């Protein structure tokens, strides 16, 4: 049950960015979220798995990212930097 709620919660959060690009979950063979936002918030309050995932620490995530980055080869690093630049450029263009 917790895994299903986590999946539904993930789909709930993936849907809006896809919609911004004129895409849908169905185009990627993903199901529609079952719960509406109001129901979602009520169900998540008592869900320890989702709560734990939402309470990650930024510092820990940055350390993990750096560890993983060190395992990349030069081409992979270049690809990651290109993607990051594109995302940052997109964010600036939207504001």
DSSP file (Angstrom, degrees, kcal/mol; ACC not computed):
  #  RESIDUE AA STRUCTURE BP1 BP2  ACC     N-H-->O    O-->H-N    N-H-->O    O-->H-N    TCO  KAPPA ALPHA  PHI   PSI    X-CA   Y-CA   Z-CA
    1    1 A X     >        0   0    0      0, 0.0     4,-2.2     0, 0.0     5,-0.2   0.000 360.0 360.0 360.0 -42.1    0.0    0.0    0.0
    2    2 A X  H  >  +     0   0    0      1,-0.2     4,-2.5     2,-0.2     5,-0.2   0.896 360.0  51.8 -64.2 -38.8    2.8    2.4    0.8
    3    3 A X  H  > S+     0   0    0      1,-0.2     4,-2.5     2,-0.2    -1,-0.2   0.901 109.3  50.1 -64.1 -39.4    4.5    1.7   -2.5
    4    4 A X  H  > S+     0   0    0      2,-0.2     4,-2.6     1,-0.2    -1,-0.2   0.906 111.7  47.9 -64.4 -41.5    1.3    2.5   -4.4
    5    5 A X  H  X S+     0   0    0     -4,-2.2     4,-2.6     2,-0.2    -2,-0.2   0.898 111.5  50.4 -65.9 -40.4    0.8    5.7   -2.5
    6    6 A X  H  X S+     0   0    0     -4,-2.5     4,-2.4     2,-0.2    -2,-0.2   0.917 111.8  47.8 -63.2 -43.2    4.5    6.7   -3.2
    7    7 A X  H  X S+     0   0    0     -4,-2.5     4,-2.6     2,-0.2    -2,-0.2   0.934 113.0  48.1 -62.0 -46.3    4.0    6.0   -6.9
    8    8 A X  H  X S+     0   0    0     -4,-2.6     4,-2.4     1,-0.2    -2,-0.2   0.902 111.1  50.7 -62.0 -41.1    0.8    7.9   -7.0
    9    9 A X  H  X S+     0   0    0     -4,-2.6     4,-1.5     2,-0.2    -1,-0.2   0.901 110.3  50.0 -63.5 -41.4    2.4   10.8   -5.2
   10   10 A X  H  X S+     0   0    0     -4,-2.4     4,-1.8     2,-0.2     3,-0.2   0.923 110.9  48.4 -62.6 -44.8    5.3   10.8   -7.7
   11   11 A X  H  X S+     0   0    0     -4,-2.6     4,-2.1     1,-0.2    -2,-0.2   0.890 106.6  58.0 -61.7 -39.3    2.9   10.8  -10.6
   12   12 A X  H  X S+     0   0    0     -4,-2.4     4,-0.6     1,-0.2    -1,-0.2   0.864 112.4  40.3 -57.9 -38.2    1.0   13.7   -9.0
   13   13 A X  H  X S+     0   0    0     -4,-1.5     4,-0.6    -3,-0.2    -1,-0.2   0.712 113.1  53.6 -87.1 -21.5    4.2   15.8   -9.0
   14   14 A X  H  X S+     0   0    0     -4,-1.8     4,-1.7    -5,-0.1     5,-0.2   0.820  95.7  70.3 -78.6 -31.8    5.5   14.7  -12.4
   15   15 A X  H  X S+     0   0    0     -4,-2.1     4,-2.4     1,-0.2     5,-0.2   0.895  92.0  53.0 -58.2 -49.0    2.2   15.6  -14.2
   16   16 A X  H  X S+     0   0    0     -4,-0.6     4,-1.8     1,-0.2    -1,-0.2   0.914 109.1  47.7 -59.8 -44.7    2.4   19.5  -14.0
   17   17 A X  H  X S+     0   0    0     -4,-0.6     4,-0.9     1,-0.2    -1,-0.2   0.901 112.5  50.6 -63.2 -36.1    5.9   19.8  -15.5
   18   18 A X  H ><>S+     0   0    0     -4,-1.7     5,-2.8     1,-0.2     3,-1.0   0.923 107.5  53.6 -62.8 -42.3    4.9   17.5  -18.3
   19   19 A X  H ><5S+     0   0    0     -4,-2.4     3,-1.8     1,-0.3    -1,-0.2   0.861 100.0  61.7 -60.8 -35.3    1.8   19.5  -18.9
   20   20 A X  H 3<5S+     0   0    0     -4,-1.8    -1,-0.3     1,-0.3    -2,-0.2   0.814 107.2  45.1 -60.0 -29.6    4.0   22.7  -19.2
   21   21 A X  T <<5S-     0   0    0     -3,-1.0    -1,-0.3    -4,-0.9    -2,-0.2   0.267 123.1-105.6 -96.9  10.5    5.7   21.0  -22.2
   22   22 A X  T < 5S+     0   0    0     -3,-1.8    -3,-0.2     1,-0.3     2,-0.2   0.754  83.4 122.3  73.3  23.2    2.4   19.9  -23.7
   23   23 A X      < -     0   0    0     -5,-2.8     2,-0.3    -6,-0.2    -1,-0.3  -0.646  45.5-153.0-111.8 169.9    3.0   16.3  -22.7
   24   24 A X    >   -     0   0    0     -2,-0.2     3,-0.5    -3,-0.1     4,-0.5  -0.933  31.2-111.7-139.0 163.2    1.1   13.9  -20.5
   25   25 A X  G > >S+     0   0    0     -2,-0.3     5,-2.3     1,-0.2     3,-1.5   0.881 115.8  61.6 -60.1 -38.3    1.8   10.9  -18.4
   26   26 A X  G > 5S+     0   0    0      1,-0.3     3,-1.9     3,-0.2    -1,-0.2   0.831  92.9  63.5 -60.1 -33.5    0.0    8.7  -20.9
   27   27 A X  G < 5S+     0   0    0     -3,-0.5    -1,-0.3     1,-0.3    -2,-0.2   0.735 107.2  44.0 -64.1 -20.7    2.5    9.6  -23.6
   28   28 A X  G < 5S-     0   0    0     -3,-1.5    -1,-0.3    -4,-0.5    -2,-0.2   0.097 121.8-107.5-108.8  19.8    5.2    7.9  -21.5
   29   29 A X  T < 5S+     0   0    0     -3,-1.9     2,-0.4     1,-0.2    -3,-0.2   0.819  75.0 140.7  57.0  35.3    2.9    4.9  -20.7
   30   30 A X      < -     0   0    0     -5,-2.3    -1,-0.2    -6,-0.1    -2,-0.1  -0.839  52.1-116.1-105.4 144.8    2.5    6.1  -17.1
   31   31 A X        -     0   0    0     -2,-0.4     2,-0.2    -3,-0.1     3,-0.1  -0.338  31.2-103.4 -74.3 160.2   -0.9    5.9  -15.3
   32   32 A X        -     0   0    0      1,-0.1    -1,-0.1    -2,-0.0   -20,-0.1  -0.553  46.0 -94.6 -76.3 146.7   -2.8    8.9  -14.1
   33   33 A X        -     0   0    0     -2,-0.2    -1,-0.1   -22,-0.2   -25,-0.1  -0.384  30.5-151.5 -60.4 141.4   -2.6    9.7  -10.4
   34   34 A X  S    S+     0   0    0     -3,-0.1     2,-0.2     2,-0.1    -1,-0.1   0.888  72.6  65.4 -82.5 -42.5   -5.5    8.1   -8.6
   35   35 A X  S    S-     0   0    0    -30,-0.1     2,-0.1     1,-0.1    -2,-0.0  -0.580  78.4-129.5 -87.4 143.7   -5.8   10.6   -5.7
   36   36 A X     >  -     0   0    0     -2,-0.2     4,-3.1     1,-0.1     5,-0.2  -0.419  36.8 -98.2 -79.1 165.1   -6.7   14.2   -6.0
   37   37 A X  H  > S+     0   0    0      1,-0.2     4,-2.3     2,-0.2     5,-0.2   0.869 123.8  49.8 -57.0 -40.8   -4.5   16.8   -4.4
   38   38 A X  H  > S+     0   0    0      2,-0.2     4,-1.7     1,-0.2    -1,-0.2   0.942 115.2  43.1 -64.2 -47.2   -6.8   17.2   -1.3
   39   39 A X  H  > S+     0   0    0      1,-0.2     4,-2.2     2,-0.2    -2,-0.2   0.882 111.6  57.0 -63.6 -38.3   -6.9   13.4   -0.8
   40   40 A X  H  X S+     0   0    0     -4,-3.1     4,-2.2     1,-0.2    -2,-0.2   0.937 106.2  47.7 -59.5 -49.6   -3.2   13.1   -1.5
   41   41 A X  H  X S+     0   0    0     -4,-2.3     4,-1.5     1,-0.2    -1,-0.2   0.892 111.6  50.8 -62.2 -39.8   -2.3   15.6    1.3
   42   42 A X  H  X S+     0   0    0     -4,-1.7     4,-0.5     1,-0.2    -1,-0.2   0.896 113.5  44.9 -64.4 -40.0   -4.5   13.8    3.8
   43   43 A X  H  < S+     0   0    0     -4,-2.2     3,-0.4     1,-0.2    -2,-0.2   0.830 110.5  54.0 -73.4 -32.6   -3.0   10.4    3.0
   44   44 A X  H >< S+     0   0    0     -4,-2.2     3,-1.7     1,-0.2     7,-0.2   0.817  90.6  73.2 -75.2 -31.1    0.6   11.6    3.0
   45   45 A X  H 3< S+     0   0    0     -4,-1.5    -1,-0.2     1,-0.3    -2,-0.2   0.876 107.2  35.4 -52.2 -41.3    0.5   13.1    6.5
   46   46 A X  T 3< S+     0   0    0     -4,-0.5     2,-0.8    -3,-0.4    -1,-0.3   0.370  93.1 103.5 -95.2   5.0    0.5    9.7    8.1
   47   47 A X    <>  -     0   0    0     -3,-1.7     4,-2.3    -4,-0.2     5,-0.2  -0.780  48.5-171.0 -95.0 107.8    2.7    7.9    5.5
   48   48 A X  H  > S+     0   0    0     -2,-0.8     4,-2.6     1,-0.2     5,-0.2   0.841  82.9  56.9 -67.5 -33.9    6.2    7.5    7.0
   49   49 A X  H  > S+     0   0    0      2,-0.2     4,-1.9     1,-0.2    -1,-0.2   0.944 112.1  40.5 -63.5 -47.9    7.8    6.4    3.8
   50   50 A X  H  > S+     0   0    0      2,-0.2     4,-2.0     1,-0.2    -2,-0.2   0.916 114.8  52.7 -67.0 -42.6    6.8    9.5    1.9
   51   51 A X  H  X S+     0   0    0     -4,-2.3     4,-0.9    -7,-0.2    -2,-0.2   0.918 109.1  50.2 -58.9 -43.9    7.6   11.7    4.9
   52   52 A X  H >< S+     0   0    0     -4,-2.6     3,-0.7     1,-0.2    -1,-0.2   0.911 110.5  49.1 -61.4 -43.4   11.1   10.2    5.1
   53   53 A X  H >< S+     0   0    0     -4,-1.9     3,-0.7     1,-0.2    -1,-0.2   0.827 110.0  51.9 -66.8 -31.5   11.7   10.8    1.4
   54   54 A X  H 3< S+     0   0    0     -4,-2.0    -1,-0.2     1,-0.2    -2,-0.2   0.646 101.5  62.7 -80.1 -13.9   10.5   14.4    1.6
   55   55 A X  T << S+     0   0    0     -4,-0.9    -1,-0.2    -3,-0.7    -2,-0.1  -0.010  70.1 143.5-103.1  30.1   12.8   15.2    4.5
   56   56 A X    <   -     0   0    0     -3,-0.7     2,-0.5     1,-0.1     3,-0.1  -0.282  52.2-116.7 -65.6 156.5   16.2   14.6    2.8
   57   57 A X     >  -     0   0    0      1,-0.1     4,-2.1     2,-0.0     5,-0.2  -0.844   9.8-143.0-100.8 129.3   19.0   16.9    3.7
   58   58 A X  H  > S+     0   0    0     -2,-0.5     4,-2.5     1,-0.2     5,-0.2   0.888 100.2  54.7 -57.8 -43.6   20.4   19.1    1.0
   59   59 A X  H  > S+     0   0    0      1,-0.2     4,-2.2     2,-0.2    -1,-0.2   0.906 108.8  48.1 -58.6 -43.2   24.0   18.8    2.3
   60   60 A X  H  > S+     0   0    0      1,-0.2     4,-2.4     2,-0.2    -1,-0.2   0.895 111.5  50.3 -64.0 -40.0   23.8   15.0    2.1
   61   61 A X  H  X S+     0   0    0     -4,-2.1     4,-2.5     2,-0.2    -2,-0.2   0.875 109.5  50.8 -67.1 -36.9   22.4   15.1   -1.4
   62   62 A X  H  X S+     0   0    0     -4,-2.5     4,-2.2     2,-0.2    -2,-0.2   0.903 110.8  48.9 -67.1 -40.3   25.1   17.5   -2.5
   63   63 A X  H  X S+     0   0    0     -4,-2.2     4,-2.4     2,-0.2    -2,-0.2   0.926 112.3  48.4 -63.0 -44.7   27.8   15.1   -1.1
   64   64 A X  H  X S+     0   0    0     -4,-2.4     4,-2.5     1,-0.2    -2,-0.2   0.910 110.3  51.7 -61.8 -42.8   26.2   12.2   -2.8
   65   65 A X  H  X S+     0   0    0     -4,-2.5     4,-2.6     1,-0.2    -1,-0.2   0.908 110.2  48.9 -61.2 -41.9   26.0   14.1   -6.1
   66   66 A X  H  X S+     0   0    0     -4,-2.2     4,-1.9     2,-0.2    -1,-0.2   0.902 110.3  50.9 -65.8 -40.8   29.7   14.9   -5.8
   67   67 A X  H  < S+     0   0    0     -4,-2.4     4,-0.4     1,-0.2    -2,-0.2   0.923 113.9  44.5 -60.9 -43.7   30.6   11.3   -5.1
   68   68 A X  H >< S+     0   0    0     -4,-2.5     3,-1.2     1,-0.2     4,-0.3   0.884 109.2  56.5 -69.1 -37.9   28.6   10.2   -8.1
   69   69 A X  H >< S+     0   0    0     -4,-2.6     3,-1.7     1,-0.3    -1,-0.2   0.873  99.8  59.7 -60.9 -37.6   30.0   12.9  -10.3
   70   70 A X  T 3< S+     0   0    0     -4,-1.9    -1,-0.3     1,-0.3    -2,-0.2   0.679  99.4  58.5 -66.1 -16.6   33.6   11.7   -9.6
   71   71 A X  T <  S+     0   0    0     -3,-1.2    -1,-0.3    -4,-0.4    -2,-0.2   0.521  88.2  98.2 -89.4  -6.1   32.6    8.3  -11.1
   72   72 A X  S <  S-     0   0    0     -3,-1.7     2,-0.1    -4,-0.3    -3,-0.0  -0.500  70.8-128.1 -83.0 149.8   31.7    9.9  -14.4
   73   73 A X     >  -     0   0    0     -2,-0.2     4,-2.3     1,-0.1     5,-0.2  -0.358  38.0 -92.3 -84.4 176.8   34.1    9.9  -17.4
   74   74 A X  H  > S+     0   0    0      1,-0.2     4,-2.3     2,-0.2     5,-0.2   0.877 125.5  50.0 -60.7 -41.2   34.8   13.2  -19.3
   75   75 A X  H  > S+     0   0    0      1,-0.2     4,-2.1     2,-0.2    -1,-0.2   0.894 110.9  49.7 -65.3 -39.2   32.0   12.7  -21.8
   76   76 A X  H  > S+     0   0    0      2,-0.2     4,-2.5     1,-0.2    -2,-0.2   0.899 110.2  50.4 -66.4 -40.3   29.5   12.0  -19.1
   77   77 A X  H  X S+     0   0    0     -4,-2.3     4,-2.6     1,-0.2    -2,-0.2   0.925 110.2  50.5 -62.5 -43.5   30.6   15.1  -17.2
   78   78 A X  H  X S+     0   0    0     -4,-2.3     4,-2.0     1,-0.2    -2,-0.2   0.899 110.6  49.6 -61.3 -40.8   30.2   17.2  -20.3
   79   79 A X  H  X S+     0   0    0     -4,-2.1     4,-2.3     2,-0.2    -2,-0.2   0.926 110.9  49.0 -63.8 -45.3   26.7   15.8  -20.9
   80   80 A X  H  X S+     0   0    0     -4,-2.5     4,-2.7     1,-0.2    -2,-0.2   0.921 111.3  49.6 -61.4 -44.5   25.7   16.6  -17.3
   81   81 A X  H  X S+     0   0    0     -4,-2.6     4,-2.3     1,-0.2    -1,-0.2   0.870 109.9  51.7 -63.8 -36.6   27.0   20.1  -17.6
   82   82 A X  H  X S+     0   0    0     -4,-2.0     4,-2.1    -5,-0.2    -1,-0.2   0.911 111.3  47.2 -64.3 -43.0   25.2   20.7  -20.9
   83   83 A X  H  X S+     0   0    0     -4,-2.3     4,-2.4     2,-0.2    -2,-0.2   0.929 111.9  49.8 -65.0 -45.6   21.9   19.5  -19.3
   84   84 A X  H  X S+     0   0    0     -4,-2.7     4,-2.6     1,-0.2     5,-0.2   0.918 111.0  49.9 -59.7 -44.4   22.4   21.7  -16.2
   85   85 A X  H  X S+     0   0    0     -4,-2.3     4,-2.5     1,-0.2    -1,-0.2   0.896 110.4  50.3 -62.3 -40.4   23.1   24.7  -18.4
   86   86 A X  H  X S+     0   0    0     -4,-2.1     4,-2.3     2,-0.2    -1,-0.2   0.908 111.8  47.4 -65.1 -41.9   20.0   24.0  -20.5
   87   87 A X  H  X S+     0   0    0     -4,-2.4     4,-2.4     2,-0.2    -2,-0.2   0.926 113.5  47.4 -65.4 -44.6   17.8   23.7  -17.4
   88   88 A X  H  X S+     0   0    0     -4,-2.6     4,-2.1     1,-0.2    -2,-0.2   0.897 112.3  50.0 -64.5 -39.4   19.2   26.9  -15.9
   89   89 A X  H  X S+     0   0    0     -4,-2.5     4,-2.3    -5,-0.2    -1,-0.2   0.908 110.2  50.6 -63.9 -42.1   18.7   28.7  -19.2
   90   90 A X  H  X S+     0   0    0     -4,-2.3     4,-1.5     1,-0.2    -2,-0.2   0.918 109.3  50.8 -61.5 -44.2   15.1   27.5  -19.4
   91   91 A X  H  X S+     0   0    0     -4,-2.4     4,-0.7     1,-0.2    -1,-0.2   0.905 111.4  48.0 -61.0 -42.1   14.5   28.7  -15.8
   92   92 A X  H >< S+     0   0    0     -4,-2.1     3,-0.6     1,-0.2    -1,-0.2   0.879 109.3  53.1 -66.8 -37.7   15.9   32.2  -16.6
   93   93 A X  H 3< S+     0   0    0     -4,-2.3    -1,-0.2     1,-0.2    -2,-0.2   0.793 105.2  55.5 -67.6 -27.9   13.9   32.5  -19.8
   94   94 A X  H 3<        0   0    0     -4,-1.5    -1,-0.2     1,-0.2    -2,-0.2   0.690 360.0 360.0 -79.1 -18.8   10.7   31.7  -17.9
   95   95 A X    <<        0   0    0     -4,-0.7    -1,-0.2    -3,-0.6    -2,-0.2   0.438 360.0 360.0-101.6 360.0   11.2   34.6  -15.5
